[in-house]
């Protein structure tokens, strides 16, 4: 790692940050003052460091003022602190600031977007001599309302994901150009980010509904994720992959988060819940506890996706599904900070997110996404297609219970094709699956009670096989699949009894 000390600053820039700095400053110098550009860099790459040094150098070179816009309290505090470390004296414009009688004392301002918009509309504040506007988390659409006040300024947006949060207002309609920074894989290779070790657990998501914002609704997500089967799957995933590690869990809904809290608490784990209803002081105490407690588990809703930096995190659990590419990268990014000997972290996916968007480290054509966002969004795999391609793998702890069986897997789609070619009824495929389940239960049991106990371990496998069969016969309504699954289990119990007696 090559460090470059920024002139007149106590902060240090890494080599890739220095390259980004030079590229952006070069653009500012050669392009018109009223140009809009967006810069992309992965979460954890140090965007705040880069734009703080840009602010310092811009003020020094052009003797014009800079304003930095954020949408979260955590971000404006983080930004103001970073600017101070770069020896940039700055004034924060938050809800407590009604007017700016002392604005001539400052060359740099940090403002909350809604607060600044209100003050400008009320004409309580008139910002003078602003030459550069920097927008943090620029993919959020809320910033757009402020552009009319800065039509003669150079606007620099920064984001990890140059894809607008609102499909109706793509970023290409707001920004003239995209400048892409270092990739995630490159930052990992150079030692700047920790590597994610992915662990995927297939989840049936076809019951989820998509809301007006293009993502899954909280209501439909909670109906799925608070049920006992999903809670058990979450706990089993944690114990299988990450037991004893410091873990951050992301949920889609406050009820779900509290269910998760209860599940882990009852299992004897040190866990706390954090959501938007938690007060400021309690939130501070919870985050301090999380930072200083080895093996701590924090279950959360939304608020820790941006402006939260805790390098001691060892495991990220996505206990939710999302159609938001930005949220996908933000959640994973919370575990990617390197710290001492930490070079990797566990990534547990319980929302088919990796299957939907691809691996976190995969090369992404951000220019293509920036130019044609609708094409990208329209080609994200839908949940039914994802489920069609599921391949069930029996967890190791369950597989050990069927140690006497040489083979425990069963390809229901291949069996379906086989029985059709033989001219048999399609239901024969499911009957053959049933016989195979009977066989592995019986050959690993001493008596019928043992076999029935083993049968309960096959719930996920049964659910998967029945679902795949329903896709084959093109009859996969929720009620029909549930009936088919219940009937399968009834028959399995009866056939096990007959086989042992």
Beta strands, then each sheet from edge to edge (+ up, - down):
strand 1: 3-5
strand 2: 12-14
strand 3: 36-40
strand 4: 65-70
strand 5: 90-93
strand 6: 108-112
strand 7: 130-136
strand 8: 154-159
strand 9: 177-180
strand 10: 195-200
strand 11: 247-251
strand 12: 271-274
strand 13: 297-301
strand 14: 315-318
strand 15: 344-349
sheet 1: 1+ 2-
sheet 2: 5+ 6+ 4+ 7+ 8+ 3+ 9+
sheet 3: 10+ 15+ 14+ 11+ 13+ 12+
end
